[in-house]
Amino acid sequence: MQYLRKVLRLTAGVGEELLRCGAEISRVEETMSRIATHYGTTRQQVFIISNGVFVNLEMGEDEKFVSIEPVIGTSVDLNKLCQLNNLSREIEQKDLTIDEALEKYNAIKKGAAKNKWVHILCSGVGAAAFCSLLGGGVMDSLAAFLMGLMVWCVFTAVEGFPVSKVLVHIAASVLAAGGCVLMLRIGIVENLDKAIVGAIIPMIPGVPLVNGVRDLVDQDYISGAIRLLDALLIFTCIATGVYLALQIGGRV
């Protein structure tokens, strides 16, 4: 009984963390099934949606455990995603015991704290780079860099607070586009459109959009539709924020 509890904790935990990191549904289901099968379960029932992990594991006729794990918030953490994938490979290739696997899983789950300043800096650099790729000048890229920093400062400031994602994206878009309009007025920005596009690039939900399409192709229609709807909502919020900033700045 205790052994099956540990297998369930590992299987459900890895699935939950993969989902939080932005993994597609098929990857989560396959990884969980492989782990459960490796540790000798006779029946594995895994059902994943974009905000929940449902697992039923059986060992023989008398041992059965069910786990239901809600996944409230998701993000993109490719480093943790790779670590969890490597763990699933090690379990099969190195034949880790359940205790060894749980120890490695707990270490990955805790992990090192994210460096928020690095994320903020990368947001600014990415914004400036996209502005330059789109044909913006040096000053346009500088404006996009500053607004990219501001955008991620907003997300960092509200992290951990129960704030609506809709309001956060609209507010960040207003600040980004409004800052570009202000710098146009004082003569820093030459190409407003390129500066704004660069500034809002860090907010574009690329991973949810791609994963939504992949889930639909894999016939995970519920999760795919939810992820695509989530991406569409963010696109709408960004467009609304930019429009409001242009209205306020007298550009529309």
C-alpha positions as CSV (number, residue, x, y, z in Angstrom):
1,M,0.0,0.0,0.0
2,Q,2.7,2.4,1.0
3,Y,4.7,1.6,-2.1
4,L,1.7,2.4,-4.4
5,R,1.2,5.7,-2.5
6,K,4.8,6.7,-3.4
7,V,4.3,5.7,-7.0
8,L,1.1,7.8,-7.2
9,R,2.8,10.8,-5.5
10,L,5.7,10.6,-8.0
11,T,3.4,10.1,-11.0
12,A,0.9,12.8,-10.2
13,G,3.6,15.2,-9.0
14,V,5.7,14.9,-12.2
15,G,2.5,15.4,-14.3
16,E,1.5,18.4,-12.3
17,E,4.9,20.1,-12.6
18,L,5.1,19.3,-16.3
19,L,1.8,21.0,-16.9
20,R,2.8,24.0,-14.8
21,C,5.9,24.3,-16.9
22,G,3.9,24.6,-20.2
23,A,4.2,21.0,-21.5
24,E,1.7,19.8,-24.0
25,I,-0.9,17.3,-22.9
26,S,0.4,14.3,-24.8
27,R,3.9,14.7,-23.3
28,V,2.4,14.8,-19.8
29,E,0.2,11.7,-20.3
30,E,3.0,9.7,-21.9
31,T,5.5,10.6,-19.2
32,M,3.1,9.7,-16.3
33,S,2.1,6.4,-17.9
34,R,5.8,5.4,-18.4
35,I,6.6,6.2,-14.8
36,A,3.6,4.3,-13.5
37,T,4.3,1.3,-15.7
38,H,7.9,1.1,-14.8
39,Y,7.1,0.8,-11.1
40,G,4.9,-2.2,-11.6
41,T,1.3,-0.9,-11.6
42,T,-1.1,-3.2,-13.4
43,R,-3.4,-0.5,-14.5
44,Q,-2.9,3.2,-15.2
45,Q,-5.6,5.7,-16.0
46,V,-4.4,9.1,-16.7
47,F,-6.6,12.0,-17.7
48,I,-5.1,15.5,-18.2
49,I,-6.7,18.8,-19.0
50,S,-5.0,22.2,-19.1
51,N,-5.8,22.9,-15.4
52,G,-6.0,19.5,-13.8
53,V,-4.3,16.1,-13.4
54,F,-6.4,13.0,-12.8
55,V,-4.7,9.7,-12.0
56,N,-5.9,6.2,-11.1
57,L,-3.3,3.6,-10.3
58,E,-3.9,-0.1,-9.5
59,M,-1.6,-2.9,-8.4
60,G,-3.4,-6.2,-8.4
61,E,-7.0,-6.3,-7.4
62,D,-6.8,-5.0,-3.9
63,E,-4.6,-1.9,-4.2
64,K,-6.0,1.2,-5.8
65,F,-5.3,4.9,-5.4
66,V,-6.8,7.9,-7.1
67,S,-5.3,11.4,-7.2
68,I,-6.9,14.7,-8.4
69,E,-4.6,17.6,-8.6
70,P,-5.9,21.1,-9.7
71,V,-3.3,23.2,-11.6
72,I,-4.2,26.8,-10.9
73,G,-1.4,28.7,-12.6
74,T,0.9,27.8,-15.5
75,S,4.0,29.4,-16.9
76,V,6.9,28.6,-19.2
77,D,9.9,27.0,-17.4
78,L,11.9,25.1,-20.0
79,N,14.7,24.4,-17.6
80,K,12.5,22.6,-15.1
81,L,10.7,20.9,-18.1
82,C,14.0,19.5,-19.3
83,Q,14.9,18.3,-15.8
84,L,11.6,16.5,-15.4
85,N,12.1,14.8,-18.9
86,N,15.6,13.8,-17.9
87,L,14.2,12.3,-14.6
88,S,11.7,10.2,-16.5
89,R,14.5,8.9,-18.7
90,E,16.7,8.1,-15.7
91,I,13.9,6.2,-14.1
92,E,13.8,3.8,-17.1
93,Q,17.5,3.7,-18.1
94,K,19.1,3.7,-14.6
95,D,16.2,1.8,-12.9
96,L,16.0,4.2,-10.0
97,T,14.2,3.0,-6.9
98,I,11.0,4.8,-6.0
99,D,12.7,6.6,-3.1
100,E,15.6,7.7,-5.3
101,A,13.1,9.0,-7.9
102,L,11.1,10.9,-5.3
103,E,14.2,12.5,-3.9
104,K,15.2,13.7,-7.3
105,Y,11.7,14.9,-8.0
106,N,11.5,16.9,-4.8
107,A,14.9,18.5,-5.6
108,I,13.6,19.5,-9.1
109,K,10.4,20.8,-7.6
110,K,12.1,23.1,-5.1
111,G,14.8,24.0,-7.5
112,A,16.7,27.3,-7.5
113,A,14.7,30.5,-7.1
114,K,14.2,32.4,-10.4
115,N,16.3,35.5,-10.8
116,K,13.6,38.1,-11.5
117,W,16.1,40.7,-12.7
118,V,17.4,38.3,-15.4
119,H,13.9,37.9,-16.6
120,I,13.3,41.6,-16.7
121,L,16.6,42.2,-18.6
122,C,15.7,39.4,-21.1
123,S,12.3,41.0,-21.7
124,G,14.0,44.3,-22.5
125,V,16.6,42.7,-24.8
126,G,14.0,40.7,-26.6
127,A,11.8,43.7,-27.2
128,A,14.8,45.7,-28.6
129,A,15.9,42.8,-30.8
130,F,12.4,42.4,-32.3
131,C,12.1,46.1,-32.9
132,S,15.5,46.1,-34.7
133,L,14.5,43.0,-36.8
134,L,11.3,44.8,-37.9
135,G,13.4,47.7,-39.2
136,G,13.4,50.0,-36.2
137,G,16.3,52.4,-35.7
138,V,18.6,52.6,-32.8
139,M,16.4,55.0,-30.8
140,D,13.3,52.9,-31.6
141,S,15.1,49.8,-30.2
142,L,16.1,51.8,-27.1
143,A,12.5,52.8,-26.5
144,A,11.4,49.2,-27.0
145,F,14.1,48.1,-24.6
146,L,12.9,50.4,-21.9
147,M,9.3,49.5,-22.4
148,G,10.2,45.8,-22.4
149,L,11.8,46.3,-19.0
150,M,8.7,48.1,-17.7
151,V,6.4,45.4,-19.0
152,W,8.1,42.6,-17.1
153,C,8.4,44.8,-14.0
154,V,4.6,45.0,-14.0
155,F,4.3,41.2,-14.2
156,T,6.9,40.8,-11.5
157,A,5.2,43.3,-9.2
158,V,1.8,41.5,-9.4
159,E,3.2,38.0,-9.1
160,G,1.7,36.2,-6.2
161,F,-1.3,38.6,-5.9
162,P,-4.8,37.5,-7.0
163,V,-5.0,40.0,-9.8
164,S,-6.9,39.3,-13.0
165,K,-4.7,38.3,-16.0
166,V,-6.9,40.4,-18.2
167,L,-6.3,43.6,-16.3
168,V,-2.6,43.0,-15.9
169,H,-2.1,42.5,-19.7
170,I,-4.2,45.5,-20.5
171,A,-2.4,47.7,-18.0
172,A,1.0,46.5,-19.2
173,S,0.1,47.1,-22.9
174,V,-1.2,50.6,-22.0
175,L,2.1,51.4,-20.3
176,A,4.3,49.9,-23.1
177,A,2.4,51.7,-26.0
178,G,1.9,54.9,-23.9
179,G,5.6,55.1,-23.2
180,C,6.4,54.7,-26.9
181,V,3.9,57.5,-27.8
182,L,5.4,59.7,-25.1
183,M,8.9,59.2,-26.5
184,L,7.6,59.9,-30.0
185,R,6.3,63.3,-28.7
186,I,9.7,64.2,-27.2
187,G,11.6,63.2,-30.3
188,I,13.2,60.0,-29.3
189,V,11.2,57.5,-31.3
190,E,11.0,57.8,-35.1
191,N,8.9,54.7,-36.0
192,L,6.1,54.4,-33.5
193,D,4.6,51.2,-34.9
194,K,7.9,49.3,-34.8
195,A,8.7,50.5,-31.3
196,I,5.3,49.4,-30.0
197,V,5.5,46.0,-31.6
198,G,8.9,45.5,-30.1
199,A,7.6,46.6,-26.6
200,I,4.7,44.2,-26.6
201,I,6.6,41.2,-27.9
202,P,7.4,39.9,-24.4
203,M,3.7,39.5,-23.7
204,I,2.9,37.5,-26.8
205,P,1.6,34.0,-25.6
206,G,3.6,31.9,-28.1
207,V,3.8,28.7,-26.1
208,P,0.1,28.5,-25.2
209,L,-0.8,29.2,-28.8
210,V,1.6,26.5,-30.2
211,N,0.6,24.0,-27.5
212,G,-3.1,24.6,-28.1
213,V,-2.6,23.7,-31.8
214,R,-0.6,20.6,-30.9
215,D,-3.2,19.5,-28.5
216,L,-5.9,19.9,-31.1
217,V,-3.8,17.9,-33.6
218,D,-3.4,15.2,-30.9
219,Q,-7.2,15.1,-30.5
220,D,-7.0,16.7,-27.0
221,Y,-9.9,19.0,-28.0
222,I,-10.8,20.3,-24.5
223,S,-7.3,21.3,-23.5
224,G,-6.5,22.6,-27.0
225,A,-9.6,24.8,-27.1
226,I,-8.9,26.1,-23.6
227,R,-5.3,27.0,-24.5
228,L,-6.2,28.6,-27.8
229,L,-9.0,30.6,-26.0
230,D,-6.5,31.7,-23.4
231,A,-4.0,32.8,-26.1
232,L,-6.8,34.7,-27.9
233,L,-7.8,36.4,-24.7
234,I,-4.3,37.6,-24.1
235,F,-4.0,38.9,-27.8
236,T,-7.3,40.8,-27.3
237,C,-6.0,42.3,-24.0
238,I,-2.8,43.5,-25.7
239,A,-4.7,45.0,-28.6
240,T,-7.1,46.7,-26.3
241,G,-4.2,48.2,-24.2
242,V,-2.4,49.5,-27.3
243,Y,-5.6,51.0,-28.7
244,L,-6.3,52.8,-25.4
245,A,-2.8,54.1,-25.3
246,L,-3.1,55.4,-28.8
247,Q,-6.4,57.0,-28.0
248,I,-5.0,58.7,-25.0
249,G,-2.0,59.8,-26.9
250,G,-4.1,61.3,-29.7
251,R,-2.8,59.0,-32.4
252,V,-6.2,57.4,-33.4
